[in-house]
Amino acid sequence: MYICAAFALVSLWFAWTALSSLERLTDAAERDIAAGYGWFWLFLAAVATAFGVLSWAIVKGKFGLSKSADE
């Protein structure tokens, strides 16, 4: 769960770097490529966040998946 958080933060940093540089690019092809990279890293951050929340919920027993010894 902590690895997911670290990966999400790194992915957000890459996305921010790519998307914030769009206004400085003059070539339309380079701008499209940079926007594609930015959206890709933003997608990876969302996936890492979703898996982190899912793993946290499983560890905390929010889904009722953990079985007690009494059953």
C-alpha positions in Angstrom: 0.0 0.0 0.0 2.9 2.4 0.7 4.6 1.4 -2.6 1.3 2.3 -4.4 1.4 5.7 -2.7 5.0 6.3 -3.6 4.4 5.2 -7.2 1.4 7.5 -7.5 3.3 10.5 -6.3 6.2 9.8 -8.7 3.6 9.4 -11.5 1.9 12.6 -10.6 5.3 14.4 -10.7 5.9 13.0 -14.2 2.4 14.0 -15.3 2.8 17.5 -13.9 6.2 17.9 -15.6 4.8 16.8 -19.0 1.5 18.8 -18.8 3.0 22.0 -17.4 5.5 22.2 -20.3 2.8 22.2 -23.0 2.6 26.0 -23.2 6.4 26.3 -23.9 6.4 23.9 -26.8 5.9 25.5 -30.2 5.8 22.4 -32.4 2.3 20.9 -32.5 3.6 17.3 -32.9 5.8 17.7 -29.8 2.9 19.2 -27.9 0.7 16.2 -28.7 3.4 13.8 -27.7 4.0 15.6 -24.4 0.3 15.7 -23.7 0.1 12.0 -24.4 2.9 11.3 -21.9 1.2 13.5 -19.3 -2.2 11.8 -19.6 -0.5 8.4 -19.5 1.3 9.2 -16.3 -1.9 10.6 -14.8 -3.6 7.4 -15.7 -0.9 5.4 -14.0 -1.2 7.6 -10.9 -5.0 6.9 -10.8 -4.4 3.1 -11.2 -1.8 3.2 -8.4 -4.1 5.2 -6.2 -7.0 2.8 -6.8 -4.9 -0.3 -6.0 -3.6 1.4 -2.9 -7.1 2.2 -1.6 -8.2 -1.4 -2.5 -5.2 -3.0 -0.7 -5.9 -0.7 2.3 -9.5 -1.8 2.4 -8.6 -5.4 2.2 -6.1 -5.1 5.0 -8.6 -3.3 7.2 -11.3 -5.9 6.5 -13.7 -3.6 4.8 -14.9 -6.4 2.3 -15.4 -9.1 4.9 -12.7 -11.3 3.3 -10.9 -12.0 6.6 -12.1 -15.1 8.4 -12.0 -15.4 12.1 -10.7 -18.6 13.9 -14.2 -19.1 15.4 -15.9 -20.0 12.1 
